[in-house]
Amino acid sequence: MLAWASTNMQDASVYIADAPTQALPLLGGENSVHDWAFLLGPEQFNMLNRAGNLADALRRFGIVTLSIASTICLSLPYLEKNTAEKIQESRKKRETEKLRFGN
């Protein structure tokens, strides 16, 4: 889920960076409204001049999110192995205690 979110952040950052120039073709054709140009434009947040900074911040956050997602995915086998070993040790300890105390 985090990896999916990070790729969406990467894609959105390209679209946000395009808001001032609106050079990317839109799927709706010529009459389409560039969402980020509208949101960052004077009618809404009046931050069109900061579109590049916003896009860069989102791209960096996407990279950090992807790094976290990768770390979690790579550590899961190790964590599962250790958890399974601890469960087995705990079961053996309980069996030993039952035999020792006669429960």
Secondary structure as UniProt FT lines:
FT   HELIX           2..17
FT   TURN            18..21
FT   TURN            27..28
FT   TURN            30..31
FT   HELIX           35..40
FT   TURN            42..45
FT   HELIX           48..50
FT   HELIX           51..101
//
